[in-house]
């Protein structure tokens, strides 16, 4: 529902400079992997985190590293300072209120 992949990539491109030297970057709620595509093009390592197994499979088919997991659980499993950056777009509206609090 977010639009064509090319359009979404162009909208997300504005965030790319913030992650120039931040490998690895976790893209929480990565969807179809548009931001992961941009990271790869910029030479930045990324990992997608997606709770929808169909979308996670699409991301892996594009050659990205991706896990099918709840984003809160994924973050809780990470070692301190193991991620160079965290990106999250169009996700908060999908989280239950108790998670947000």
Secondary structure by P-SEA (a helix, b strand, c coil): ccccaaaaaaaacccccccccccccccccccccaaaaaaaaacccbbbbbccaaaaaaaaaaccccccccaaaaaaacccccccccccccccccccccccc
